[in-house]
């Protein structure tokens, strides 16, 4: 269902329920949410399950990579 809805919305990027959950958790944390609250929202019994969904470090790395100029 997620992939179909993404295509209907014109989203070309490969998307899955897992990537949507990770995006939601990352956005929540970027906007000042606490990991423990994200854990409850995601219905995870352990924060070690929620932690890997936090992709803030990956976004920072991607932003830095985009600064590289070739040529």
PDB file of N, H, CA, C and O in Angstrom:
ATOM      1  N   UNK A   1       0.812  -1.181   0.000  1.00  0.00           N
ATOM      2  CA  UNK A   1       0.000   0.000   0.000  1.00  0.00           C
ATOM      3  C   UNK A   1       0.868   1.263   0.000  1.00  0.00           C
ATOM      4  O   UNK A   1       0.562   2.220  -0.711  1.00  0.00           O
ATOM      5  N   UNK A   2       1.940   1.275   0.784  1.00  0.00           N
ATOM      6  H   UNK A   2       2.189   0.497   1.361  1.00  0.00           H
ATOM      7  CA  UNK A   2       2.791   2.455   0.882  1.00  0.00           C
ATOM      8  C   UNK A   2       3.427   2.774  -0.461  1.00  0.00           C
ATOM      9  O   UNK A   2       3.422   3.925  -0.897  1.00  0.00           O
ATOM     10  N   UNK A   3       3.974   1.757  -1.116  1.00  0.00           N
ATOM     11  H   UNK A   3       3.978   0.822  -0.762  1.00  0.00           H
ATOM     12  CA  UNK A   3       4.621   1.986  -2.413  1.00  0.00           C
ATOM     13  C   UNK A   3       3.616   2.480  -3.451  1.00  0.00           C
ATOM     14  O   UNK A   3       3.927   3.363  -4.251  1.00  0.00           O
ATOM     15  N   UNK A   4       2.427   1.916  -3.437  1.00  0.00           N
ATOM     16  H   UNK A   4       2.174   1.199  -2.788  1.00  0.00           H
ATOM     17  CA  UNK A   4       1.392   2.328  -4.393  1.00  0.00           C
ATOM     18  C   UNK A   4       1.006   3.790  -4.156  1.00  0.00           C
ATOM     19  O   UNK A   4       0.903   4.567  -5.105  1.00  0.00           O
ATOM     20  N   UNK A   5       0.797   4.158  -2.910  1.00  0.00           N
ATOM     21  H   UNK A   5       0.880   3.527  -2.139  1.00  0.00           H
ATOM     22  CA  UNK A   5       0.427   5.541  -2.578  1.00  0.00           C
ATOM     23  C   UNK A   5       1.557   6.509  -2.940  1.00  0.00           C
ATOM     24  O   UNK A   5       1.300   7.619  -3.405  1.00  0.00           O
ATOM     25  N   UNK A   6       2.786   6.094  -2.729  1.00  0.00           N
ATOM     26  H   UNK A   6       2.995   5.192  -2.351  1.00  0.00           H
ATOM     27  CA  UNK A   6       3.920   6.944  -3.088  1.00  0.00           C
ATOM     28  C   UNK A   6       3.947   7.183  -4.594  1.00  0.00           C
ATOM     29  O   UNK A   6       4.160   8.309  -5.043  1.00  0.00           O
ATOM     30  N   UNK A   7       3.731   6.131  -5.370  1.00  0.00           N
ATOM     31  H   UNK A   7       3.558   5.216  -5.005  1.00  0.00           H
ATOM     32  CA  UNK A   7       3.696   6.291  -6.833  1.00  0.00           C
ATOM     33  C   UNK A   7       2.568   7.232  -7.238  1.00  0.00           C
ATOM     34  O   UNK A   7       2.755   8.091  -8.100  1.00  0.00           O
ATOM     35  N   UNK A   8       1.402   7.073  -6.622  1.00  0.00           N
ATOM     36  H   UNK A   8       1.251   6.375  -5.922  1.00  0.00           H
ATOM     37  CA  UNK A   8       0.261   7.934  -6.936  1.00  0.00           C
ATOM     38  C   UNK A   8       0.561   9.397  -6.613  1.00  0.00           C
ATOM     39  O   UNK A   8       0.052  10.303  -7.273  1.00  0.00           O
ATOM     40  N   UNK A   9       1.384   9.617  -5.601  1.00  0.00           N
ATOM     41  H   UNK A   9       1.797   8.881  -5.064  1.00  0.00           H
ATOM     42  CA  UNK A   9       1.746  10.976  -5.207  1.00  0.00           C
ATOM     43  C   UNK A   9       2.904  11.518  -6.029  1.00  0.00           C
ATOM     44  O   UNK A   9       3.325  12.659  -5.839  1.00  0.00           O
ATOM     45  N   UNK A  10       3.423  10.699  -6.945  1.00  0.00           N
ATOM     46  H   UNK A  10       3.081   9.772  -7.100  1.00  0.00           H
ATOM     47  CA  UNK A  10       4.522  11.134  -7.798  1.00  0.00           C
ATOM     48  C   UNK A  10       5.882  11.035  -7.134  1.00  0.00           C
ATOM     49  O   UNK A  10       6.842  11.651  -7.598  1.00  0.00           O
ATOM     50  N   UNK A  11       5.978  10.274  -6.062  1.00  0.00           N
ATOM     51  H   UNK A  11       5.199   9.774  -5.685  1.00  0.00           H
ATOM     52  CA  UNK A  11       7.256  10.096  -5.369  1.00  0.00           C
ATOM     53  C   UNK A  11       8.016   8.978  -6.066  1.00  0.00           C
ATOM     54  O   UNK A  11       7.565   7.834  -6.119  1.00  0.00           O
ATOM     55  N   UNK A  12       9.174   9.333  -6.597  1.00  0.00           N
ATOM     56  H   UNK A  12       9.541  10.262  -6.554  1.00  0.00           H
ATOM     57  CA  UNK A  12       9.976   8.376  -7.354  1.00  0.00           C
ATOM     58  C   UNK A  12      10.887   7.541  -6.457  1.00  0.00           C
ATOM     59  O   UNK A  12      11.242   6.414  -6.801  1.00  0.00           O
ATOM     60  N   UNK A  13      11.259   8.092  -5.317  1.00  0.00           N
ATOM     61  H   UNK A  13      10.970   9.007  -5.037  1.00  0.00           H
ATOM     62  CA  UNK A  13      12.186   7.413  -4.412  1.00  0.00           C
ATOM     63  C   UNK A  13      11.549   6.138  -3.874  1.00  0.00           C
ATOM     64  O   UNK A  13      10.353   6.097  -3.588  1.00  0.00           O
ATOM     65  N   UNK A  14      12.379   5.088  -3.741  1.00  0.00           N
ATOM     66  H   UNK A  14      13.351   5.121  -3.973  1.00  0.00           H
ATOM     67  CA  UNK A  14      11.889   3.830  -3.183  1.00  0.00           C
ATOM     68  C   UNK A  14      11.488   4.068  -1.733  1.00  0.00           C
ATOM     69  O   UNK A  14      12.284   4.563  -0.935  1.00  0.00           O
ATOM     70  N   UNK A  15      10.272   3.721  -1.401  1.00  0.00           N
ATOM     71  H   UNK A  15       9.625   3.319  -2.049  1.00  0.00           H
ATOM     72  CA  UNK A  15       9.736   3.987  -0.069  1.00  0.00           C
ATOM     73  C   UNK A  15       9.079   2.724   0.465  1.00  0.00           C
ATOM     74  O   UNK A  15       8.502   1.940  -0.288  1.00  0.00           O
ATOM     75  N   UNK A  16       9.175   2.543   1.767  1.00  0.00           N
ATOM     76  H   UNK A  16       9.644   3.180   2.379  1.00  0.00           H
ATOM     77  CA  UNK A  16       8.601   1.358   2.408  1.00  0.00           C
ATOM     78  C   UNK A  16       8.014   1.780   3.751  1.00  0.00           C
ATOM     79  O   UNK A  16       8.280   2.886   4.221  1.00  0.00           O
ATOM     80  N   UNK A  17       7.227   0.920   4.368  1.00  0.00           N
ATOM     81  H   UNK A  17       7.011   0.021   3.986  1.00  0.00           H
ATOM     82  CA  UNK A  17       6.732   1.254   5.710  1.00  0.00           C
ATOM     83  C   UNK A  17       7.883   1.530   6.688  1.00  0.00           C
ATOM     84  O   UNK A  17       7.780   2.416   7.537  1.00  0.00           O
ATOM     85  N   UNK A  18       8.973   0.772   6.565  1.00  0.00           N
ATOM     86  H   UNK A  18       9.056   0.052   5.875  1.00  0.00           H
ATOM     87  CA  UNK A  18      10.124   0.979   7.446  1.00  0.00           C
ATOM     88  C   UNK A  18      10.746   2.355   7.218  1.00  0.00           C
ATOM     89  O   UNK A  18      11.062   3.056   8.179  1.00  0.00           O
ATOM     90  N   UNK A  19      10.923   2.748   5.955  1.00  0.00           N
ATOM     91  H   UNK A  19      10.666   2.179   5.174  1.00  0.00           H
ATOM     92  CA  UNK A  19      11.534   4.055   5.692  1.00  0.00           C
ATOM     93  C   UNK A  19      10.616   5.186   6.147  1.00  0.00           C
ATOM     94  O   UNK A  19      11.092   6.227   6.599  1.00  0.00           O
ATOM     95  N   UNK A  20       9.303   4.987   6.031  1.00  0.00           N
ATOM     96  H   UNK A  20       8.916   4.141   5.663  1.00  0.00           H
ATOM     97  CA  UNK A  20       8.367   6.008   6.517  1.00  0.00           C
ATOM     98  C   UNK A  20       8.463   6.137   8.034  1.00  0.00           C
ATOM     99  O   UNK A  20       8.440   7.249   8.562  1.00  0.00           O
ATOM    100  N   UNK A  21       8.570   5.028   8.727  1.00  0.00           N
ATOM    101  H   UNK A  21       8.589   4.125   8.297  1.00  0.00           H
ATOM    102  CA  UNK A  21       8.687   5.055  10.189  1.00  0.00           C
ATOM    103  C   UNK A  21       9.981   5.759  10.577  1.00  0.00           C
ATOM    104  O   UNK A  21       9.986   6.596  11.479  1.00  0.00           O
ATOM    105  N   UNK A  22      11.075   5.425   9.904  1.00  0.00           N
ATOM    106  H   UNK A  22      11.071   4.745   9.171  1.00  0.00           H
ATOM    107  CA  UNK A  22      12.360   6.057  10.208  1.00  0.00           C
ATOM    108  C   UNK A  22      12.303   7.556   9.936  1.00  0.00           C
ATOM    109  O   UNK A  22      12.839   8.345  10.715  1.00  0.00           O
ATOM    110  N   UNK A  23      11.664   7.955   8.847  1.00  0.00           N
ATOM    111  H   UNK A  23      11.229   7.315   8.215  1.00  0.00           H
ATOM    112  CA  UNK A  23      11.530   9.376   8.530  1.00  0.00           C
ATOM    113  C   UNK A  23      10.717  10.086   9.603  1.00  0.00           C
ATOM    114  O   UNK A  23      11.075  11.182  10.035  1.00  0.00           O
ATOM    115  N   UNK A  24       9.628   9.467  10.034  1.00  0.00           N
ATOM    116  H   UNK A  24       9.337   8.577   9.684  1.00  0.00           H
ATOM    117  CA  UNK A  24       8.799  10.065  11.075  1.00  0.00           C
ATOM    118  C   UNK A  24       9.539  10.214  12.395  1.00  0.00           C
ATOM    119  O   UNK A  24       9.455  11.258  13.041  1.00  0.00           O
ATOM    120  N   UNK A  25      10.261   9.182  12.797  1.00  0.00           N
ATOM    121  H   UNK A  25      10.330   8.333  12.272  1.00  0.00           H
ATOM    122  CA  UNK A  25      11.014   9.229  14.051  1.00  0.00           C
ATOM    123  C   UNK A  25      12.122  10.268  13.957  1.00  0.00           C
ATOM    124  O   UNK A  25      12.330  11.039  14.894  1.00  0.00           O
ATOM    125  N   UNK A  26      12.835  10.296  12.836  1.00  0.00           N
ATOM    126  H   UNK A  26      12.666   9.670  12.074  1.00  0.00           H
ATOM    127  CA  UNK A  26      13.908  11.272  12.649  1.00  0.00           C
ATOM    128  C   UNK A  26      13.360  12.689  12.700  1.00  0.00           C
ATOM    129  O   UNK A  26      13.933  13.550  13.367  1.00  0.00           O
ATOM    130  N   UNK A  27      12.269  12.938  12.010  1.00  0.00           N
ATOM    131  H   UNK A  27      11.803  12.238  11.468  1.00  0.00           H
ATOM    132  CA  UNK A  27      11.655  14.268  12.007  1.00  0.00           C
ATOM    133  C   UNK A  27      11.217  14.666  13.415  1.00  0.00           C
ATOM    134  O   UNK A  27      11.435  15.801  13.838  1.00  0.00           O
ATOM    135  N   UNK A  28      10.607  13.741  14.132  1.00  0.00           N
ATOM    136  H   UNK A  28      10.430  12.819  13.788  1.00  0.00           H
ATOM    137  CA  UNK A  28      10.180  13.993  15.506  1.00  0.00           C
ATOM    138  C   UNK A  28      11.372  14.404  16.367  1.00  0.00           C
ATOM    139  O   UNK A  28      11.286  15.369  17.127  1.00  0.00           O
ATOM    140  N   UNK A  29      12.479  13.678  16.253  1.00  0.00           N
ATOM    141  H   UNK A  29      12.549  12.895  15.636  1.00  0.00           H
ATOM    142  CA  UNK A  29      13.668  13.970  17.047  1.00  0.00           C
ATOM    143  C   UNK A  29      14.320  15.283  16.616  1.00  0.00           C
ATOM    144  O   UNK A  29      14.803  16.036  17.462  1.00  0.00           O
ATOM    145  N   UNK A  30      14.342  15.566  15.320  1.00  0.00           N
ATOM    146  H   UNK A  30      13.950  14.954  14.633  1.00  0.00           H
ATOM    147  CA  UNK A  30      14.901  16.826  14.825  1.00  0.00           C
ATOM    148  C   UNK A  30      14.131  18.028  15.358  1.00  0.00           C
ATOM    149  O   UNK A  30      14.692  19.112  15.522  1.00  0.00           O
ATOM    150  N   UNK A  31      12.864  17.833  15.622  1.00  0.00           N
ATOM    151  H   UNK A  31      12.408  16.953  15.488  1.00  0.00           H
ATOM    152  CA  UNK A  31      12.017  18.924  16.101  1.00  0.00           C
ATOM    153  C   UNK A  31      11.910  18.961  17.622  1.00  0.00           C
ATOM    154  O   UNK A  31      10.981  19.553  18.172  1.00  0.00           O
ATOM    155  N   UNK A  32      12.862  18.329  18.293  1.00  0.00           N
ATOM    156  H   UNK A  32      13.617  17.848  17.846  1.00  0.00           H
ATOM    157  CA  UNK A  32      12.956  18.432  19.740  1.00  0.00           C
ATOM    158  C   UNK A  32      12.328  17.304  20.527  1.00  0.00           C
ATOM    159  O   UNK A  32      12.335  17.338  21.758  1.00  0.00           O
ATOM    160  N   UNK A  33      11.786  16.305  19.851  1.00  0.00           N
ATOM    161  H   UNK A  33      11.781  16.277  18.851  1.00  0.00           H
ATOM    162  CA  UNK A  33      11.207  15.165  20.553  1.00  0.00           C
ATOM    163  C   UNK A  33      12.277  14.339  21.245  1.00  0.00           C
ATOM    164  O   UNK A  33      13.434  14.325  20.826  1.00  0.00           O
ATOM    165  N   UNK A  34      11.889  13.666  22.285  1.00  0.00           N
ATOM    166  H   UNK A  34      10.949  13.678  22.625  1.00  0.00           H
ATOM    167  CA  UNK A  34      12.801  12.806  23.040  1.00  0.00           C
ATOM    168  C   UNK A  34      12.700  11.370  22.539  1.00  0.00           C
ATOM    169  O   UNK A  34      11.637  10.929  22.102  1.00  0.00           O
ATOM    170  N   UNK A  35      13.814  10.648  22.606  1.00  0.00           N
ATOM    171  H   UNK A  35      14.677  11.007  22.961  1.00  0.00           H
ATOM    172  CA  UNK A  35      13.848   9.262  22.140  1.00  0.00           C
ATOM    173  C   UNK A  35      12.818   8.405  22.873  1.00  0.00           C
ATOM    174  O   UNK A  35      12.175   7.549  22.266  1.00  0.00           O
ATOM    175  N   UNK A  36      12.661   8.633  24.169  1.00  0.00           N
ATOM    176  H   UNK A  36      13.183   9.329  24.662  1.00  0.00           H
ATOM    177  CA  UNK A  36      11.703   7.842  24.944  1.00  0.00           C
ATOM    178  C   UNK A  36      10.272   8.068  24.444  1.00  0.00           C
ATOM    179  O   UNK A  36       9.476   7.131  24.396  1.00  0.00           O
ATOM    180  N   UNK A  37       9.949   9.308  24.073  1.00  0.00           N
ATOM    181  H   UNK A  37      10.597  10.070  24.112  1.00  0.00           H
ATOM    182  CA  UNK A  37       8.619   9.598  23.535  1.00  0.00           C
ATOM    183  C   UNK A  37       8.454   8.942  22.168  1.00  0.00           C
ATOM    184  O   UNK A  37       7.394   8.395  21.865  1.00  0.00           O
ATOM    185  N   UNK A  38       9.507   8.995  21.338  1.00  0.00           N
ATOM    186  H   UNK A  38      10.368   9.439  21.585  1.00  0.00           H
ATOM    187  CA  UNK A  38       9.455   8.340  20.026  1.00  0.00           C
ATOM    188  C   UNK A  38       9.249   6.840  20.201  1.00  0.00           C
ATOM    189  O   UNK A  38       8.518   6.213  19.435  1.00  0.00           O
ATOM    190  N   UNK A  39       9.891   6.277  21.204  1.00  0.00           N
ATOM    191  H   UNK A  39      10.484   6.787  21.827  1.00  0.00           H
ATOM    192  CA  UNK A  39       9.745   4.848  21.504  1.00  0.00           C
ATOM    193  C   UNK A  39       8.282   4.522  21.799  1.00  0.00           C
ATOM    194  O   UNK A  39       7.749   3.536  21.290  1.00  0.00           O
ATOM    195  N   UNK A  40       7.637   5.347  22.616  1.00  0.00           N
ATOM    196  H   UNK A  40       8.070   6.148  23.030  1.00  0.00           H
ATOM    197  CA  UNK A  40       6.225   5.105  22.951  1.00  0.00           C
ATOM    198  C   UNK A  40       5.336   5.268  21.723  1.00  0.00           C
ATOM    199  O   UNK A  40       4.439   4.457  21.492  1.00  0.00           O
ATOM    200  N   UNK A  41       5.583   6.314  20.934  1.00  0.00           N
ATOM    201  H   UNK A  41       6.312   6.973  21.122  1.00  0.00           H
ATOM    202  CA  UNK A  41       4.781   6.562  19.733  1.00  0.00           C
ATOM    203  C   UNK A  41       4.899   5.390  18.765  1.00  0.00           C
ATOM    204  O   UNK A  41       3.911   4.977  18.158  1.00  0.00           O
ATOM    205  N   UNK A  42       6.120   4.855  18.622  1.00  0.00           N
ATOM    206  H   UNK A  42       6.922   5.191  19.116  1.00  0.00           H
ATOM    207  CA  UNK A  42       6.363   3.746  17.699  1.00  0.00           C
ATOM    208  C   UNK A  42       5.947   2.399  18.280  1.00  0.00           C
ATOM    209  O   UNK A  42       6.015   1.377  17.597  1.00  0.00           O
ATOM    210  N   UNK A  43       5.517   2.397  19.535  1.00  0.00           N
ATOM    211  H   UNK A  43       5.462   3.227  20.090  1.00  0.00           H
ATOM    212  CA  UNK A  43       5.102   1.174  20.233  1.00  0.00           C
ATOM    213  C   UNK A  43       6.240   0.163  20.332  1.00  0.00           C
ATOM    214  O   UNK A  43       6.028  -1.044  20.219  1.00  0.00           O
ATOM    215  N   UNK A  44       7.460   0.679  20.547  1.00  0.00           N
ATOM    216  H   UNK A  44       7.633   1.660  20.639  1.00  0.00           H
ATOM    217  CA  UNK A  44       8.613  -0.184  20.770  1.00  0.00           C
ATOM    218  C   UNK A  44       8.751  -0.420  22.266  1.00  0.00           C
ATOM    219  O   UNK A  44       8.625   0.518  23.052  1.00  0.00           O
ATOM    220  N   UNK A  45       9.006  -1.645  22.667  1.00  0.00           N
ATOM    221  H   UNK A  45       9.109  -2.407  22.028  1.00  0.00           H
ATOM    222  CA  UNK A  45       9.156  -1.948  24.089  1.00  0.00           C
ATOM    223  C   UNK A  45      10.540  -1.573  24.614  1.00  0.00           C
ATOM    224  O   UNK A  45      10.744  -1.508  25.826  1.00  0.00           O
ATOM    225  N   UNK A  46      11.490  -1.326  23.712  1.00  0.00           N
ATOM    226  H   UNK A  46      11.324  -1.379  22.728  1.00  0.00           H
ATOM    227  CA  UNK A  46      12.865  -1.027  24.113  1.00  0.00           C
ATOM    228  C   UNK A  46      13.406   0.088  23.226  1.00  0.00           C
ATOM    229  O   UNK A  46      13.217   0.057  22.010  1.00  0.00           O
ATOM    230  N   UNK A  47      14.078   1.071  23.820  1.00  0.00           N
ATOM    231  H   UNK A  47      14.232   1.097  24.807  1.00  0.00           H
ATOM    232  CA  UNK A  47      14.621   2.181  23.031  1.00  0.00           C
ATOM    233  C   UNK A  47      15.718   1.719  22.078  1.00  0.00           C
ATOM    234  O   UNK A  47      16.031   2.416  21.113  1.00  0.00           O
ATOM    235  N   UNK A  48      16.306   0.552  22.339  1.00  0.00           N
ATOM    236  H   UNK A  48      16.052  -0.014  23.123  1.00  0.00           H
ATOM    237  CA  UNK A  48      17.317   0.023  21.407  1.00  0.00           C
ATOM    238  C   UNK A  48      16.683  -0.368  20.077  1.00  0.00           C
ATOM    239  O   UNK A  48      17.382  -0.493  19.071  1.00  0.00           O
ATOM    240  N   UNK A  49      15.389  -0.559  20.064  1.00  0.00           N
ATOM    241  H   UNK A  49      14.822  -0.458  20.881  1.00  0.00           H
ATOM    242  CA  UNK A  49      14.676  -0.820  18.811  1.00  0.00           C
ATOM    243  C   UNK A  49      14.419   0.493  18.082  1.00  0.00           C
ATOM    244  O   UNK A  49      14.460   0.540  16.852  1.00  0.00           O
ATOM    245  N   UNK A  50      14.158   1.546  18.826  1.00  0.00           N
ATOM    246  H   UNK A  50      14.124   1.507  19.824  1.00  0.00           H
ATOM    247  CA  UNK A  50      13.840   2.851  18.241  1.00  0.00           C
ATOM    248  C   UNK A  50      15.088   3.553  17.726  1.00  0.00           C
ATOM    249  O   UNK A  50      15.047   4.200  16.680  1.00  0.00           O
ATOM    250  N   UNK A  51      16.186   3.433  18.442  1.00  0.00           N
ATOM    251  H   UNK A  51      16.220   2.907  19.292  1.00  0.00           H
ATOM    252  CA  UNK A  51      17.419   4.143  18.107  1.00  0.00           C
ATOM    253  C   UNK A  51      17.871   4.017  16.662  1.00  0.00           C
ATOM    254  O   UNK A  51      18.214   5.031  16.054  1.00  0.00           O
ATOM    255  N   UNK A  52      17.888   2.826  16.084  1.00  0.00           N
ATOM    256  H   UNK A  52      17.609   2.003  16.578  1.00  0.00           H
ATOM    257  CA  UNK A  52      18.337   2.701  14.696  1.00  0.00           C
ATOM    258  C   UNK A  52      17.446   3.433  13.678  1.00  0.00           C
ATOM    259  O   UNK A  52      17.868   3.663  12.545  1.00  0.00           O
ATOM    260  N   UNK A  53      16.236   3.795  14.071  1.00  0.00           N
ATOM    261  H   UNK A  53      15.893   3.608  14.992  1.00  0.00           H
ATOM    262  CA  UNK A  53      15.359   4.549  13.177  1.00  0.00           C
ATOM    263  C   UNK A  53      15.737   6.028  13.127  1.00  0.00           C
ATOM    264  O   UNK A  53      15.252   6.765  12.268  1.00  0.00           O
ATOM    265  N   UNK A  54      16.594   6.460  14.039  1.00  0.00           N
ATOM    266  H   UNK A  54      16.988   5.861  14.737  1.00  0.00           H
ATOM    267  CA  UNK A  54      17.049   7.851  14.102  1.00  0.00           C
ATOM    268  C   UNK A  54      18.140   8.047  13.054  1.00  0.00           C
ATOM    269  O   UNK A  54      19.256   7.550  13.206  1.00  0.00           O
ATOM    270  N   UNK A  55      17.813   8.764  12.009  1.00  0.00           N
ATOM    271  H   UNK A  55      16.906   9.167  11.886  1.00  0.00           H
ATOM    272  CA  UNK A  55      18.753   8.938  10.892  1.00  0.00           C
ATOM    273  C   UNK A  55      19.328  10.347  10.826  1.00  0.00           C
ATOM    274  O   UNK A  55      19.782  10.780   9.767  1.00  0.00           O
ATOM    275  N   UNK A  56      19.314  11.062  11.941  1.00  0.00           N
ATOM    276  H   UNK A  56      18.945  10.710  12.801  1.00  0.00           H
ATOM    277  CA  UNK A  56      19.840  12.430  11.921  1.00  0.00           C
ATOM    278  C   UNK A  56      21.296  12.473  11.497  1.00  0.00           C
ATOM    279  O   UNK A  56      21.682  13.357  10.732  1.00  0.00           O
ATOM    280  N   UNK A  57      22.116  11.543  11.971  1.00  0.00           N
ATOM    281  H   UNK A  57      21.802  10.825  12.592  1.00  0.00           H
ATOM    282  CA  UNK A  57      23.530  11.527  11.586  1.00  0.00           C
ATOM    283  C   UNK A  57      23.689  11.301  10.093  1.00  0.00           C
ATOM    284  O   UNK A  57      24.575  11.890   9.473  1.00  0.00           O
ATOM    285  N   UNK A  58      22.857  10.467   9.509  1.00  0.00           N
ATOM    286  H   UNK A  58      22.138   9.989  10.012  1.00  0.00           H
ATOM    287  CA  UNK A  58      22.933  10.212   8.067  1.00  0.00           C
ATOM    288  C   UNK A  58      22.589  11.473   7.290  1.00  0.00           C
ATOM    289  O   UNK A  58      23.194  11.737   6.250  1.00  0.00           O
ATOM    290  N   UNK A  59      21.631  12.258   7.772  1.00  0.00           N
ATOM    291  H   UNK A  59      21.140  12.044   8.617  1.00  0.00           H
ATOM    292  CA  UNK A  59      21.261  13.500   7.083  1.00  0.00           C
ATOM    293  C   UNK A  59      22.400  14.498   7.133  1.00  0.00           C
ATOM    294  O   UNK A  59      22.665  15.193   6.152  1.00  0.00           O
ATOM    295  N   UNK A  60      23.083  14.575   8.282  1.00  0.00           N
ATOM    296  H   UNK A  60      22.868  14.011   9.078  1.00  0.00           H
ATOM    297  CA  UNK A  60      24.221  15.480   8.400  1.00  0.00           C
ATOM    298  C   UNK A  60      25.311  15.053   7.432  1.00  0.00           C
ATOM    299  O   UNK A  60      25.875  15.890   6.726  1.00  0.00           O
ATOM    300  N   UNK A  61      25.614  13.764   7.390  1.00  0.00           N
ATOM    301  H   UNK A  61      25.155  13.084   7.963  1.00  0.00           H
ATOM    302  CA  UNK A  61      26.637  13.264   6.474  1.00  0.00           C
ATOM    303  C   UNK A  61      26.262  13.576   5.034  1.00  0.00           C
ATOM    304  O   UNK A  61      27.117  14.002   4.258  1.00  0.00           O
ATOM    305  N   UNK A  62      25.005  13.374   4.659  1.00  0.00           N
ATOM    306  H   UNK A  62      24.310  13.027   5.289  1.00  0.00           H
ATOM    307  CA  UNK A  62      24.577  13.645   3.289  1.00  0.00           C
ATOM    308  C   UNK A  62      24.744  15.127   2.970  1.00  0.00           C
ATOM    309  O   UNK A  62      25.174  15.483   1.873  1.00  0.00           O
ATOM    310  N   UNK A  63      24.408  15.984   3.918  1.00  0.00           N
ATOM    311  H   UNK A  63      24.058  15.695   4.809  1.00  0.00           H
ATOM    312  CA  UNK A  63      24.575  17.423   3.715  1.00  0.00           C
ATOM    313  C   UNK A  63      26.024  17.795   3.497  1.00  0.00           C
ATOM    314  O   UNK A  63      26.329  18.651   2.667  1.00  0.00           O
ATOM    315  N   UNK A  64      26.915  17.165   4.231  1.00  0.00           N
ATOM    316  H   UNK A  64      26.667  16.470   4.905  1.00  0.00           H
ATOM    317  CA  UNK A  64      28.339  17.435   4.070  1.00  0.00           C
ATOM    318  C   UNK A  64      28.847  16.891   2.741  1.00  0.00           C
ATOM    319  O   UNK A  64      29.656  17.536   2.075  1.00  0.00           O
ATOM    320  N   UNK A  65      28.387  15.732   2.359  1.00  0.00           N
ATOM    321  H   UNK A  65      27.730  15.207   2.900  1.00  0.00           H
ATOM    322  CA  UNK A  65      28.796  15.143   1.082  1.00  0.00           C
ATOM    323  C   UNK A  65      28.396  16.054  -0.071  1.00  0.00           C
ATOM    324  O   UNK A  65      29.139  16.195  -1.042  1.00  0.00           O
ATOM    325  N   UNK A  66      27.224  16.672   0.033  1.00  0.00           N
ATOM    326  H   UNK A  66      26.620  16.557   0.822  1.00  0.00           H
ATOM    327  CA  UNK A  66      26.747  17.541  -1.040  1.00  0.00           C
ATOM    328  C   UNK A  66      27.579  18.805  -1.182  1.00  0.00           C
ATOM    329  O   UNK A  66      27.456  19.506  -2.186  1.00  0.00           O
ATOM    330  N   UNK A  67      28.424  19.116  -0.204  1.00  0.00           N
ATOM    331  H   UNK A  67      28.524  18.547   0.613  1.00  0.00           H
ATOM    332  CA  UNK A  67      29.308  20.276  -0.300  1.00  0.00           C
ATOM    333  C   UNK A  67      30.494  20.022  -1.234  1.00  0.00           C
ATOM    334  O   UNK A  67      31.143  20.962  -1.693  1.00  0.00           O
ATOM    335  N   UNK A  68      30.768  18.759  -1.509  1.00  0.00           N
ATOM    336  H   UNK A  68      30.241  17.995  -1.137  1.00  0.00           H
ATOM    337  CA  UNK A  68      31.911  18.413  -2.354  1.00  0.00           C
ATOM    338  C   UNK A  68      31.616  18.843  -3.787  1.00  0.00           C
ATOM    339  O   UNK A  68      30.574  18.507  -4.350  1.00  0.00           O
ATOM    340  N   UNK A  69      32.537  19.581  -4.354  1.00  0.00           N
ATOM    341  H   UNK A  69      33.383  19.854  -3.896  1.00  0.00           H
ATOM    342  CA  UNK A  69      32.402  20.052  -5.737  1.00  0.00           C
ATOM    343  C   UNK A  69      33.436  19.346  -6.605  1.00  0.00           C
ATOM    344  O   UNK A  69      34.608  19.249  -6.241  1.00  0.00           O
ATOM    345  N   UNK A  70      33.000  18.869  -7.727  1.00  0.00           N
ATOM    346  H   UNK A  70      32.049  18.947  -8.024  1.00  0.00           H
ATOM    347  CA  UNK A  70      33.907  18.222  -8.670  1.00  0.00           C
ATOM    348  C   UNK A  70      34.061  19.117  -9.884  1.00  0.00           C
ATOM    349  O   UNK A  70      33.085  19.650 -10.412  1.00  0.00           O
ATOM    350  N   UNK A  71      35.305  19.274 -10.318  1.00  0.00           N
ATOM    351  H   UNK A  71      36.098  18.841  -9.889  1.00  0.00           H
ATOM    352  CA  UNK A  71      35.553  19.998 -11.560  1.00  0.00           C
ATOM    353  C   UNK A  71      35.821  21.421 -11.440  1.00  0.00           C
ATOM    354  O   UNK A  71      36.040  22.094 -12.447  1.00  0.00           O
TER     355      UNK A  71
END
